[in-house]
Amino acid sequence: MKPHLIIFGILIAGFIAFNLFLQSDSDRTNTAINIIYASVLFGYISFLAYTLLRKMKK
């Protein structure tokens, strides 16, 4: 489970770094990138929850 949390931490750090330092000039592009990145983060959270529930079932 620890590698999953490390990957999640890296994804969160990337999201924060993008929003603080790497924004593009267009607001529409920033919004699109934020929506896609947030979708990936929520998908990874659901994967973590599924993995945890599967481990608890055993």
C-alpha positions, 0 to 999 in steps of 0.5 A, a space after each residue: 500500500 505504501 507505493 500507492 501512497 507515494 505515487 498519490 503524493 507525487 500526483 498531488 505535488 504535480 498538481 500543486 506545482 502546475 497550479 503555482 508555477 506552470 500555468 499557461 497563458 490561456 484560462 481555458 487551457 488551464 481549466 481543461 488541464 485542471 479538470 483532466 488532472 483532477 479526474 486522474 486524481 479522483 480515479 486514482 483515489 477510487 483505485 486505492 479504495 478498491 484495492 483497500 477493500 479487496 485487501 480487507 475482504 481477504 
